[in-house]
Amino acid sequence: MAPARPRVVLVGAGHAHLHVLRNAAVLRAAGVEPVLVAPSTFHYSGLATGVLSGALTADRAQIDVAALASHFGVRHIAAEATAIDRAARRLRLSDGQDMIYDALSLNVGSVTPDPYHLTGQADVWSTKPLNSLACLKTRLENSICSSRPDPAIVIAGGGPSGFEIAAALAGLLERNARRPRLHLVWKREAGWGPRRATSRLTTALQRRGVVLVHGEVVERETGACRLSDGRSLACDMLVLAAGLSAAPIVTATGLPVSSEGRLQVGPTLQSVADPTVFAVGDCSVMEGSPRPAAGVFGVRAAPILLHNLAALGGGGMRRYRPQRQWLSIMDLGDGTGLAMRGRFWWMGRSALALKRRLDLDFIAAMRAPSGEVLQD
């Protein structure tokens, strides 16, 4: 009897796992059986604010994961992982199933931290998961169409996500000929980009009606939110955008994680404490090479992950070396963007045009082509 193929369960359909799906034949040729556990639709974070601002329709930022898996002959379970028993190599799924694995690969993205337990209260949204932003957009559009006054919106978080969400919401209101009533609340000066770039961005947002407030939102009240220093801001809608942390399933592994809950991995993308567990993207961080949660790292790590998962069937593994500088581009919701790479930056329509080309090309490359299912 032929020996059983090692089974690798891919948890999540992030940037890297989409690449693995498209190259599943490499795994099968190496004697490895891939199984995908993920929701049926992938919401691409790079275009989320473009959709929120009304510049793009929602379908342009989505990938049919079920169709992609089917086309490339990968078994797909439309569920989420809820618990991991590493001793038994068993994965518990949200649909009640248990899945046995030989190796596990996590590409589950990130969530928005909520230290004051504001999520779930009336008219509170978070930047992650991304479907929350779709609900926010619908709620705001319904408000715009009503005869009620424009809502007061507070964005809690002064990192790149907070600034980009503020710009996107301003763009949505501007497209509907409304004057934004937006407050962006941040705890400290923006240190995530070149000083002149963040200064120019701040000025641009203020000119568009965004009010910047130093502080921290700690409580939701009826028609308002309270800051840590006791001040109160008018607030009909609250958006949580204070950074990113790894999804809870990462902590549930019981493996070493960073202060943001990201799984600590080595250069082969394996956990530093369990070689059967791989992780890429926002949910992981490499020892000695900390990097922010950004899609570019998942994209660059994808070929290394594919090779190393195939090596489970026999062969040596490769090492991933993350780049020291990377391009990030913010969509400012008004037809312009802010591009940054190291100390170099520029703001304008050309920056957004470059972002659109890169993002839409990625979406097009990862969508399942028409035709027959590819399977060995």
Short mmCIF file of the C-alpha atoms (twelve columns), coordinates in Angstrom:
data_MODEL
# 
_entry.id   MODEL 
# 
loop_
_atom_site.group_PDB 
_atom_site.id 
_atom_site.type_symbol 
_atom_site.label_atom_id 
_atom_site.label_alt_id 
_atom_site.label_comp_id 
_atom_site.label_asym_id 
_atom_site.label_seq_id 
_atom_site.Cartn_x 
_atom_site.Cartn_y 
_atom_site.Cartn_z 
_atom_site.pdbx_PDB_model_num 
ATOM 1   C CA . MET A 1   0.000   0.000  0.000   1 
ATOM 2   C CA . ALA A 2   1.317   3.419  -0.959  1 
ATOM 3   C CA . PRO A 3   2.093   5.691  2.024   1 
ATOM 4   C CA . ALA A 4   -0.498  8.380  2.753   1 
ATOM 5   C CA . ARG A 5   0.282   11.831 1.455   1 
ATOM 6   C CA . PRO A 6   1.060   14.373 4.187   1 
ATOM 7   C CA . ARG A 7   -1.922  16.692 4.531   1 
ATOM 8   C CA . VAL A 8   -1.331  20.427 4.882   1 
ATOM 9   C CA . VAL A 9   -4.356  22.431 5.963   1 
ATOM 10  C CA . LEU A 10  -4.316  26.020 4.754   1 
ATOM 11  C CA . VAL A 11  -6.225  28.138 7.278   1 
ATOM 12  C CA . GLY A 12  -7.363  31.416 5.781   1 
ATOM 13  C CA . ALA A 13  -7.308  32.769 2.236   1 
ATOM 14  C CA . GLY A 14  -4.845  35.627 2.517   1 
ATOM 15  C CA . HIS A 15  -2.392  36.814 -0.120  1 
ATOM 16  C CA . ALA A 16  0.054   33.924 0.308   1 
ATOM 17  C CA . HIS A 17  -2.549  31.155 0.374   1 
ATOM 18  C CA . LEU A 18  -4.149  32.466 -2.806  1 
ATOM 19  C CA . HIS A 19  -0.758  31.958 -4.471  1 
ATOM 20  C CA . VAL A 20  -0.520  28.456 -2.998  1 
ATOM 21  C CA . LEU A 21  -4.005  27.646 -4.331  1 
ATOM 22  C CA . ARG A 22  -3.046  28.683 -7.837  1 
ATOM 23  C CA . ASN A 23  0.041   26.463 -7.611  1 
ATOM 24  C CA . ALA A 24  -1.545  23.493 -5.859  1 
ATOM 25  C CA . ALA A 25  -0.188  21.188 -8.574  1 
ATOM 26  C CA . VAL A 26  3.308   21.834 -7.150  1 
ATOM 27  C CA . LEU A 27  2.197   20.419 -3.808  1 
ATOM 28  C CA . ARG A 28  0.493   17.393 -5.330  1 
ATOM 29  C CA . ALA A 29  3.535   16.666 -7.478  1 
ATOM 30  C CA . ALA A 30  5.604   16.636 -4.271  1 
ATOM 31  C CA . GLY A 31  3.191   14.191 -2.665  1 
ATOM 32  C CA . VAL A 32  1.454   16.735 -0.424  1 
ATOM 33  C CA . GLU A 33  -2.343  16.978 -0.100  1 
ATOM 34  C CA . PRO A 34  -3.591  20.593 0.346   1 
ATOM 35  C CA . VAL A 35  -6.929  21.395 2.026   1 
ATOM 36  C CA . LEU A 36  -8.256  24.938 2.396   1 
ATOM 37  C CA . VAL A 37  -10.311 26.112 5.375   1 
ATOM 38  C CA . ALA A 38  -11.565 29.647 4.700   1 
ATOM 39  C CA . PRO A 39  -14.668 31.706 3.952   1 
ATOM 40  C CA . SER A 40  -15.840 31.485 0.354   1 
ATOM 41  C CA . THR A 41  -15.086 35.139 -0.418  1 
ATOM 42  C CA . PHE A 42  -11.805 37.024 -0.038  1 
ATOM 43  C CA . HIS A 43  -12.148 40.755 0.652   1 
ATOM 44  C CA . TYR A 44  -8.989  42.442 -0.551  1 
ATOM 45  C CA . SER A 45  -7.731  44.965 2.013   1 
ATOM 46  C CA . GLY A 46  -5.827  47.027 -0.557  1 
ATOM 47  C CA . LEU A 47  -9.096  48.180 -2.136  1 
ATOM 48  C CA . ALA A 48  -11.254 48.349 1.011   1 
ATOM 49  C CA . THR A 49  -11.039 52.118 1.390   1 
ATOM 50  C CA . GLY A 50  -11.672 52.583 -2.336  1 
ATOM 51  C CA . VAL A 51  -14.952 50.727 -1.849  1 
ATOM 52  C CA . LEU A 52  -15.738 52.636 1.360   1 
ATOM 53  C CA . SER A 53  -15.250 55.997 -0.354  1 
ATOM 54  C CA . GLY A 54  -17.605 55.024 -3.180  1 
ATOM 55  C CA . ALA A 55  -14.892 55.150 -5.836  1 
ATOM 56  C CA . LEU A 56  -15.141 51.391 -6.475  1 
ATOM 57  C CA . THR A 57  -17.942 48.853 -6.368  1 
ATOM 58  C CA . ALA A 58  -17.617 46.045 -3.807  1 
ATOM 59  C CA . ASP A 59  -17.255 43.300 -6.426  1 
ATOM 60  C CA . ARG A 60  -13.988 44.798 -7.709  1 
ATOM 61  C CA . ALA A 61  -12.347 44.086 -4.332  1 
ATOM 62  C CA . GLN A 62  -13.522 40.500 -3.951  1 
ATOM 63  C CA . ILE A 63  -12.244 37.107 -5.033  1 
ATOM 64  C CA . ASP A 64  -14.396 33.972 -5.219  1 
ATOM 65  C CA . VAL A 65  -12.202 31.672 -3.125  1 
ATOM 66  C CA . ALA A 66  -14.527 28.694 -3.590  1 
ATOM 67  C CA . ALA A 67  -14.268 28.991 -7.372  1 
ATOM 68  C CA . LEU A 68  -10.489 29.374 -7.206  1 
ATOM 69  C CA . ALA A 69  -10.077 26.284 -5.020  1 
ATOM 70  C CA . SER A 70  -12.413 24.275 -7.243  1 
ATOM 71  C CA . HIS A 71  -10.599 25.279 -10.408 1 
ATOM 72  C CA . PHE A 72  -7.226  24.206 -9.056  1 
ATOM 73  C CA . GLY A 73  -8.527  20.998 -7.526  1 
ATOM 74  C CA . VAL A 74  -8.147  21.894 -3.855  1 
ATOM 75  C CA . ARG A 75  -10.667 20.634 -1.334  1 
ATOM 76  C CA . HIS A 76  -12.303 23.683 0.252   1 
ATOM 77  C CA . ILE A 77  -14.215 23.822 3.526   1 
ATOM 78  C CA . ALA A 78  -16.137 27.090 3.898   1 
ATOM 79  C CA . ALA A 79  -15.581 27.526 7.618   1 
ATOM 80  C CA . GLU A 80  -13.198 29.086 10.107  1 
ATOM 81  C CA . ALA A 81  -10.778 27.431 12.503  1 
ATOM 82  C CA . THR A 82  -11.893 27.883 16.118  1 
ATOM 83  C CA . ALA A 83  -9.445  25.695 18.082  1 
ATOM 84  C CA . ILE A 84  -6.223  23.751 17.573  1 
ATOM 85  C CA . ASP A 85  -5.078  20.605 19.381  1 
ATOM 86  C CA . ARG A 86  -1.427  20.452 18.377  1 
ATOM 87  C CA . ALA A 87  -0.715  17.268 20.325  1 
ATOM 88  C CA . ALA A 88  -3.343  15.402 18.297  1 
ATOM 89  C CA . ARG A 89  -2.772  17.569 15.192  1 
ATOM 90  C CA . ARG A 90  -6.483  18.240 15.097  1 
ATOM 91  C CA . LEU A 91  -8.247  21.409 13.970  1 
ATOM 92  C CA . ARG A 92  -11.748 22.256 15.208  1 
ATOM 93  C CA . LEU A 93  -13.886 24.147 12.671  1 
ATOM 94  C CA . SER A 94  -16.774 26.555 13.093  1 
ATOM 95  C CA . ASP A 95  -19.130 24.086 11.383  1 
ATOM 96  C CA . GLY A 96  -18.398 21.467 14.060  1 
ATOM 97  C CA . GLN A 97  -15.999 19.363 12.008  1 
ATOM 98  C CA . ASP A 98  -12.608 18.158 13.203  1 
ATOM 99  C CA . MET A 99  -9.781  18.142 10.659  1 
ATOM 100 C CA . ILE A 100 -6.632  16.061 11.112  1 
ATOM 101 C CA . TYR A 101 -3.458  17.594 9.696   1 
ATOM 102 C CA . ASP A 102 0.210   16.767 9.251   1 
ATOM 103 C CA . ALA A 103 1.110   20.437 8.833   1 
ATOM 104 C CA . LEU A 104 -0.806  23.633 9.325   1 
ATOM 105 C CA . SER A 105 -0.370  26.938 7.497   1 
ATOM 106 C CA . LEU A 106 -1.955  30.085 8.913   1 
ATOM 107 C CA . ASN A 107 -2.735  33.066 6.693   1 
ATOM 108 C CA . VAL A 108 -5.664  34.477 8.635   1 
ATOM 109 C CA . GLY A 109 -4.943  38.187 8.562   1 
ATOM 110 C CA . SER A 110 -5.621  40.491 11.480  1 
ATOM 111 C CA . VAL A 111 -8.318  42.037 13.646  1 
ATOM 112 C CA . THR A 112 -8.756  45.475 15.187  1 
ATOM 113 C CA . PRO A 113 -7.801  45.673 18.870  1 
ATOM 114 C CA . ASP A 114 -10.667 46.677 21.162  1 
ATOM 115 C CA . PRO A 115 -9.196  47.138 24.665  1 
ATOM 116 C CA . TYR A 116 -12.291 48.973 25.954  1 
ATOM 117 C CA . HIS A 117 -14.831 46.434 24.599  1 
ATOM 118 C CA . LEU A 118 -16.666 48.889 22.392  1 
ATOM 119 C CA . THR A 119 -17.446 46.453 19.571  1 
ATOM 120 C CA . GLY A 120 -21.039 45.299 19.598  1 
ATOM 121 C CA . GLN A 121 -22.404 48.561 20.935  1 
ATOM 122 C CA . ALA A 122 -24.749 50.638 18.813  1 
ATOM 123 C CA . ASP A 123 -23.188 52.134 15.687  1 
ATOM 124 C CA . VAL A 124 -19.643 50.942 16.409  1 
ATOM 125 C CA . TRP A 125 -17.596 49.480 13.565  1 
ATOM 126 C CA . SER A 126 -14.024 48.231 13.267  1 
ATOM 127 C CA . THR A 127 -11.655 48.281 10.316  1 
ATOM 128 C CA . LYS A 128 -11.173 44.499 10.509  1 
ATOM 129 C CA . PRO A 129 -12.840 42.248 9.548   1 
ATOM 130 C CA . LEU A 130 -13.379 44.107 6.300   1 
ATOM 131 C CA . ASN A 131 -17.075 43.222 5.991   1 
ATOM 132 C CA . SER A 132 -17.618 45.592 8.921   1 
ATOM 133 C CA . LEU A 133 -16.671 48.489 6.646   1 
ATOM 134 C CA . ALA A 134 -19.306 47.386 4.135   1 
ATOM 135 C CA . CYS A 135 -21.931 47.590 6.890   1 
ATOM 136 C CA . LEU A 136 -20.645 51.027 7.861   1 
ATOM 137 C CA . LYS A 137 -20.925 52.251 4.278   1 
ATOM 138 C CA . THR A 138 -24.499 50.978 3.970   1 
ATOM 139 C CA . ARG A 139 -25.440 52.622 7.272   1 
ATOM 140 C CA . LEU A 140 -23.909 55.949 6.227   1 
ATOM 141 C CA . GLU A 141 -25.495 55.889 2.768   1 
ATOM 142 C CA . ASN A 142 -28.907 55.223 4.336   1 
ATOM 143 C CA . SER A 143 -28.355 58.189 6.628   1 
ATOM 144 C CA . ILE A 144 -27.398 60.400 3.691   1 
ATOM 145 C CA . CYS A 145 -30.587 59.438 1.851   1 
ATOM 146 C CA . SER A 146 -32.753 60.298 4.861   1 
ATOM 147 C CA . SER A 147 -33.848 63.746 5.917   1 
ATOM 148 C CA . ARG A 148 -31.869 63.545 9.162   1 
ATOM 149 C CA . PRO A 149 -28.812 65.782 9.768   1 
ATOM 150 C CA . ASP A 150 -25.474 64.365 8.667   1 
ATOM 151 C CA . PRO A 151 -24.101 62.062 11.390  1 
ATOM 152 C CA . ALA A 152 -21.108 62.961 13.537  1 
ATOM 153 C CA . ILE A 153 -18.445 60.298 12.976  1 
ATOM 154 C CA . VAL A 154 -15.443 59.602 15.203  1 
ATOM 155 C CA . ILE A 155 -12.494 57.514 13.977  1 
ATOM 156 C CA . ALA A 156 -10.463 56.170 16.892  1 
ATOM 157 C CA . GLY A 157 -6.858  55.580 15.876  1 
ATOM 158 C CA . GLY A 158 -4.126  57.733 14.397  1 
ATOM 159 C CA . GLY A 159 -2.106  55.150 12.480  1 
ATOM 160 C CA . PRO A 160 -2.232  54.660 8.712   1 
ATOM 161 C CA . SER A 161 -5.570  52.817 8.998   1 
ATOM 162 C CA . GLY A 162 -7.192  55.644 10.942  1 
ATOM 163 C CA . PHE A 163 -5.997  58.316 8.521   1 
ATOM 164 C CA . GLU A 164 -7.041  56.309 5.471   1 
ATOM 165 C CA . ILE A 165 -10.485 55.516 6.915   1 
ATOM 166 C CA . ALA A 166 -10.999 59.216 7.726   1 
ATOM 167 C CA . ALA A 167 -10.028 60.132 4.152   1 
ATOM 168 C CA . ALA A 168 -12.336 57.465 2.688   1 
ATOM 169 C CA . LEU A 169 -15.326 58.588 4.761   1 
ATOM 170 C CA . ALA A 170 -14.653 62.195 3.788   1 
ATOM 171 C CA . GLY A 171 -14.602 61.049 0.168   1 
ATOM 172 C CA . LEU A 172 -17.928 59.224 0.497   1 
ATOM 173 C CA . LEU A 173 -19.578 62.290 2.003   1 
ATOM 174 C CA . GLU A 174 -18.011 64.598 -0.598  1 
ATOM 175 C CA . ARG A 175 -19.324 62.378 -3.402  1 
ATOM 176 C CA . ASN A 176 -22.776 62.900 -1.956  1 
ATOM 177 C CA . ALA A 177 -22.295 66.684 -1.704  1 
ATOM 178 C CA . ARG A 178 -22.128 66.598 2.099   1 
ATOM 179 C CA . ARG A 179 -19.709 68.377 4.394   1 
ATOM 180 C CA . PRO A 180 -17.923 65.847 6.612   1 
ATOM 181 C CA . ARG A 181 -18.507 65.933 10.383  1 
ATOM 182 C CA . LEU A 182 -15.493 63.781 11.176  1 
ATOM 183 C CA . HIS A 183 -13.170 63.640 14.176  1 
ATOM 184 C CA . LEU A 184 -9.969  61.613 14.008  1 
ATOM 185 C CA . VAL A 185 -8.791  60.819 17.534  1 
ATOM 186 C CA . TRP A 186 -5.156  59.852 17.978  1 
ATOM 187 C CA . LYS A 187 -2.914  59.316 20.998  1 
ATOM 188 C CA . ARG A 188 0.422   60.445 19.595  1 
ATOM 189 C CA . GLU A 189 2.082   62.134 16.647  1 
ATOM 190 C CA . ALA A 190 2.055   60.183 13.401  1 
ATOM 191 C CA . GLY A 191 5.422   58.429 13.332  1 
ATOM 192 C CA . TRP A 192 4.562   55.814 10.712  1 
ATOM 193 C CA . GLY A 193 5.763   57.861 7.722   1 
ATOM 194 C CA . PRO A 194 8.113   60.675 6.741   1 
ATOM 195 C CA . ARG A 195 7.324   63.737 8.850   1 
ATOM 196 C CA . ARG A 196 6.694   66.026 5.886   1 
ATOM 197 C CA . ALA A 197 4.376   63.439 4.329   1 
ATOM 198 C CA . THR A 198 2.237   62.987 7.430   1 
ATOM 199 C CA . SER A 199 2.205   66.762 7.986   1 
ATOM 200 C CA . ARG A 200 0.925   67.358 4.469   1 
ATOM 201 C CA . LEU A 201 -1.652  64.594 4.879   1 
ATOM 202 C CA . THR A 202 -2.845  66.117 8.149   1 
ATOM 203 C CA . THR A 203 -3.222  69.521 6.521   1 
ATOM 204 C CA . ALA A 204 -5.098  68.047 3.557   1 
ATOM 205 C CA . LEU A 205 -7.587  66.250 5.815   1 
ATOM 206 C CA . GLN A 206 -8.178  69.361 7.911   1 
ATOM 207 C CA . ARG A 207 -8.948  71.344 4.756   1 
ATOM 208 C CA . ARG A 208 -11.542 68.706 3.896   1 
ATOM 209 C CA . GLY A 209 -13.266 69.160 7.256   1 
ATOM 210 C CA . VAL A 210 -11.652 66.406 9.316   1 
ATOM 211 C CA . VAL A 211 -10.980 67.584 12.878  1 
ATOM 212 C CA . LEU A 212 -7.928  66.008 14.536  1 
ATOM 213 C CA . VAL A 213 -8.098  65.458 18.281  1 
ATOM 214 C CA . HIS A 214 -5.317  64.173 20.523  1 
ATOM 215 C CA . GLY A 215 -6.682  61.611 22.944  1 
ATOM 216 C CA . GLU A 216 -8.028  58.072 23.248  1 
ATOM 217 C CA . VAL A 217 -11.627 56.887 22.982  1 
ATOM 218 C CA . VAL A 218 -12.477 54.776 26.037  1 
ATOM 219 C CA . GLU A 219 -16.269 54.734 26.222  1 
ATOM 220 C CA . ARG A 220 -19.351 54.882 24.006  1 
ATOM 221 C CA . GLU A 221 -22.280 57.006 25.163  1 
ATOM 222 C CA . THR A 222 -25.629 57.825 23.603  1 
ATOM 223 C CA . GLY A 223 -24.841 60.304 20.833  1 
ATOM 224 C CA . ALA A 224 -21.269 60.737 22.054  1 
ATOM 225 C CA . CYS A 225 -17.991 59.041 22.965  1 
ATOM 226 C CA . ARG A 226 -15.791 59.797 25.943  1 
ATOM 227 C CA . LEU A 227 -12.030 60.258 25.870  1 
ATOM 228 C CA . SER A 228 -9.537  59.133 28.487  1 
ATOM 229 C CA . ASP A 229 -9.122  62.708 29.776  1 
ATOM 230 C CA . GLY A 230 -12.869 63.076 30.389  1 
ATOM 231 C CA . ARG A 231 -13.719 65.067 27.278  1 
ATOM 232 C CA . SER A 232 -16.784 64.091 25.275  1 
ATOM 233 C CA . LEU A 233 -17.197 64.248 21.496  1 
ATOM 234 C CA . ALA A 234 -20.466 64.204 19.554  1 
ATOM 235 C CA . CYS A 235 -20.597 60.758 17.980  1 
ATOM 236 C CA . ASP A 236 -23.373 59.080 16.024  1 
ATOM 237 C CA . MET A 237 -20.966 56.528 14.514  1 
ATOM 238 C CA . LEU A 238 -17.690 55.271 15.973  1 
ATOM 239 C CA . VAL A 239 -15.027 53.549 13.842  1 
ATOM 240 C CA . LEU A 240 -12.282 51.618 15.633  1 
ATOM 241 C CA . ALA A 241 -9.020  51.878 13.681  1 
ATOM 242 C CA . ALA A 242 -6.348  51.739 16.380  1 
ATOM 243 C CA . GLY A 243 -3.850  49.360 14.816  1 
ATOM 244 C CA . LEU A 244 -4.005  45.661 14.041  1 
ATOM 245 C CA . SER A 245 -3.465  42.457 15.988  1 
ATOM 246 C CA . ALA A 246 -3.482  38.834 14.922  1 
ATOM 247 C CA . ALA A 247 -6.698  36.821 14.752  1 
ATOM 248 C CA . PRO A 248 -7.570  34.934 17.984  1 
ATOM 249 C CA . ILE A 249 -6.873  31.518 16.432  1 
ATOM 250 C CA . VAL A 250 -3.152  32.401 16.424  1 
ATOM 251 C CA . THR A 251 -3.055  32.809 20.190  1 
ATOM 252 C CA . ALA A 252 -5.101  29.609 20.507  1 
ATOM 253 C CA . THR A 253 -2.163  27.615 19.142  1 
ATOM 254 C CA . GLY A 254 -0.352  28.060 22.451  1 
ATOM 255 C CA . LEU A 255 2.809   28.918 20.535  1 
ATOM 256 C CA . PRO A 256 5.082   31.943 21.125  1 
ATOM 257 C CA . VAL A 257 3.545   35.178 19.875  1 
ATOM 258 C CA . SER A 258 4.549   38.850 19.789  1 
ATOM 259 C CA . SER A 259 2.925   41.607 21.856  1 
ATOM 260 C CA . GLU A 260 0.412   42.033 18.999  1 
ATOM 261 C CA . GLY A 261 -0.474  38.337 19.156  1 
ATOM 262 C CA . ARG A 262 1.395   37.523 15.926  1 
ATOM 263 C CA . LEU A 263 2.948   34.067 15.681  1 
ATOM 264 C CA . GLN A 264 6.732   34.131 15.943  1 
ATOM 265 C CA . VAL A 265 8.272   32.310 12.993  1 
ATOM 266 C CA . GLY A 266 11.766  31.624 11.707  1 
ATOM 267 C CA . PRO A 267 13.132  32.220 8.194   1 
ATOM 268 C CA . THR A 268 11.433  29.044 6.891   1 
ATOM 269 C CA . LEU A 269 8.072   30.529 7.994   1 
ATOM 270 C CA . GLN A 270 7.638   27.813 10.638  1 
ATOM 271 C CA . SER A 271 6.797   28.504 14.263  1 
ATOM 272 C CA . VAL A 272 9.912   28.851 16.387  1 
ATOM 273 C CA . ALA A 273 8.439   26.182 18.699  1 
ATOM 274 C CA . ASP A 274 6.565   23.806 16.351  1 
ATOM 275 C CA . PRO A 275 7.846   23.011 12.844  1 
ATOM 276 C CA . THR A 276 4.460   21.594 11.813  1 
ATOM 277 C CA . VAL A 277 2.900   25.080 12.011  1 
ATOM 278 C CA . PHE A 278 3.625   27.664 9.309   1 
ATOM 279 C CA . ALA A 279 2.373   31.249 9.302   1 
ATOM 280 C CA . VAL A 280 2.566   34.182 6.879   1 
ATOM 281 C CA . GLY A 281 1.151   37.663 6.501   1 
ATOM 282 C CA . ASP A 282 -0.384  39.820 9.219   1 
ATOM 283 C CA . CYS A 283 -0.740  36.904 11.647  1 
ATOM 284 C CA . SER A 284 3.013   36.270 11.893  1 
ATOM 285 C CA . VAL A 285 6.260   38.070 12.636  1 
ATOM 286 C CA . MET A 286 9.776   36.850 11.958  1 
ATOM 287 C CA . GLU A 287 12.214  36.728 14.842  1 
ATOM 288 C CA . GLY A 288 14.867  39.405 14.416  1 
ATOM 289 C CA . SER A 289 13.086  40.994 11.429  1 
ATOM 290 C CA . PRO A 290 9.938   42.732 12.720  1 
ATOM 291 C CA . ARG A 291 7.776   44.213 9.993   1 
ATOM 292 C CA . PRO A 292 4.380   45.967 10.044  1 
ATOM 293 C CA . ALA A 293 1.186   44.202 9.054   1 
ATOM 294 C CA . ALA A 294 1.185   44.882 5.306   1 
ATOM 295 C CA . GLY A 295 0.033   42.786 2.353   1 
ATOM 296 C CA . VAL A 296 3.341   43.179 0.528   1 
ATOM 297 C CA . PHE A 297 5.032   40.769 2.943   1 
ATOM 298 C CA . GLY A 298 2.456   38.045 2.362   1 
ATOM 299 C CA . VAL A 299 2.869   38.445 -1.394  1 
ATOM 300 C CA . ARG A 300 6.680   38.266 -1.213  1 
ATOM 301 C CA . ALA A 301 6.635   35.311 1.201   1 
ATOM 302 C CA . ALA A 302 4.183   33.293 -0.908  1 
ATOM 303 C CA . PRO A 303 6.717   31.537 -3.212  1 
ATOM 304 C CA . ILE A 304 8.839   30.583 -0.186  1 
ATOM 305 C CA . LEU A 305 5.783   29.199 1.602   1 
ATOM 306 C CA . LEU A 306 4.812   27.157 -1.462  1 
ATOM 307 C CA . HIS A 307 8.302   25.688 -1.742  1 
ATOM 308 C CA . ASN A 308 8.516   24.827 1.950   1 
ATOM 309 C CA . LEU A 309 5.075   23.223 2.055   1 
ATOM 310 C CA . ALA A 310 6.073   21.110 -0.945  1 
ATOM 311 C CA . ALA A 311 9.239   20.153 0.954   1 
ATOM 312 C CA . LEU A 312 7.023   18.306 3.434   1 
ATOM 313 C CA . GLY A 313 6.936   15.582 0.798   1 
ATOM 314 C CA . GLY A 314 10.759  15.479 0.785   1 
ATOM 315 C CA . GLY A 315 13.442  18.060 0.053   1 
ATOM 316 C CA . GLY A 316 15.113  21.059 1.628   1 
ATOM 317 C CA . MET A 317 13.448  24.284 2.679   1 
ATOM 318 C CA . ARG A 318 14.229  27.827 1.595   1 
ATOM 319 C CA . ARG A 319 14.646  30.895 3.800   1 
ATOM 320 C CA . TYR A 320 12.522  34.017 3.476   1 
ATOM 321 C CA . ARG A 321 14.346  37.334 3.694   1 
ATOM 322 C CA . PRO A 322 11.879  40.243 4.011   1 
ATOM 323 C CA . GLN A 323 12.864  43.429 2.255   1 
ATOM 324 C CA . ARG A 324 14.038  46.353 4.363   1 
ATOM 325 C CA . GLN A 325 12.027  48.904 2.416   1 
ATOM 326 C CA . TRP A 326 8.647   48.573 0.787   1 
ATOM 327 C CA . LEU A 327 6.129   50.672 -1.090  1 
ATOM 328 C CA . SER A 328 2.878   51.567 0.662   1 
ATOM 329 C CA . ILE A 329 0.185   53.733 -0.895  1 
ATOM 330 C CA . MET A 330 -2.803  55.226 0.889   1 
ATOM 331 C CA . ASP A 331 -6.058  55.945 -0.940  1 
ATOM 332 C CA . LEU A 332 -7.162  59.427 0.169   1 
ATOM 333 C CA . GLY A 333 -10.725 59.089 -1.085  1 
ATOM 334 C CA . ASP A 334 -10.619 62.158 -3.342  1 
ATOM 335 C CA . GLY A 335 -8.850  60.762 -6.394  1 
ATOM 336 C CA . THR A 336 -5.380  61.174 -4.888  1 
ATOM 337 C CA . GLY A 337 -3.030  58.936 -2.935  1 
ATOM 338 C CA . LEU A 338 -0.026  59.146 -0.659  1 
ATOM 339 C CA . ALA A 339 2.846   56.857 -1.658  1 
ATOM 340 C CA . MET A 340 5.737   56.129 0.709   1 
ATOM 341 C CA . ARG A 341 8.870   54.044 0.450   1 
ATOM 342 C CA . GLY A 342 11.434  54.649 3.146   1 
ATOM 343 C CA . ARG A 343 12.074  58.402 3.246   1 
ATOM 344 C CA . PHE A 344 10.768  58.910 -0.283  1 
ATOM 345 C CA . TRP A 345 7.140   59.959 -0.717  1 
ATOM 346 C CA . TRP A 346 4.763   61.769 -3.018  1 
ATOM 347 C CA . MET A 347 1.096   62.722 -2.931  1 
ATOM 348 C CA . GLY A 348 -1.229  63.133 -5.869  1 
ATOM 349 C CA . ARG A 349 -3.283  61.449 -8.569  1 
ATOM 350 C CA . SER A 350 -0.332  59.498 -9.944  1 
ATOM 351 C CA . ALA A 351 0.144   57.810 -6.567  1 
ATOM 352 C CA . LEU A 352 -3.453  56.587 -6.560  1 
ATOM 353 C CA . ALA A 353 -3.223  55.529 -10.208 1 
ATOM 354 C CA . LEU A 354 -0.224  53.346 -9.351  1 
ATOM 355 C CA . LYS A 355 -2.064  51.863 -6.386  1 
ATOM 356 C CA . ARG A 356 -5.116  51.039 -8.483  1 
ATOM 357 C CA . ARG A 357 -2.988  49.345 -11.133 1 
ATOM 358 C CA . LEU A 358 -1.097  47.219 -8.603  1 
ATOM 359 C CA . ASP A 359 -4.207  46.252 -6.629  1 
ATOM 360 C CA . LEU A 360 -6.471  45.511 -9.582  1 
ATOM 361 C CA . ASP A 361 -3.720  43.528 -11.304 1 
ATOM 362 C CA . PHE A 362 -3.384  41.396 -8.164  1 
ATOM 363 C CA . ILE A 363 -7.136  40.796 -8.043  1 
ATOM 364 C CA . ALA A 364 -7.195  39.855 -11.733 1 
ATOM 365 C CA . ALA A 365 -4.263  37.451 -11.327 1 
ATOM 366 C CA . MET A 366 -5.885  35.690 -8.369  1 
ATOM 367 C CA . ARG A 367 -9.338  35.203 -9.824  1 
ATOM 368 C CA . ALA A 368 -10.127 31.728 -11.121 1 
ATOM 369 C CA . PRO A 369 -9.874  31.551 -14.902 1 
ATOM 370 C CA . SER A 370 -12.824 30.073 -16.748 1 
ATOM 371 C CA . GLY A 371 -12.579 26.497 -17.927 1 
ATOM 372 C CA . GLU A 372 -12.238 23.020 -16.549 1 
ATOM 373 C CA . VAL A 373 -11.032 22.103 -13.096 1 
ATOM 374 C CA . LEU A 374 -7.297  21.455 -12.918 1 
ATOM 375 C CA . GLN A 375 -6.477  18.359 -10.867 1 
ATOM 376 C CA . ASP A 376 -3.898  15.593 -11.032 1 
# 
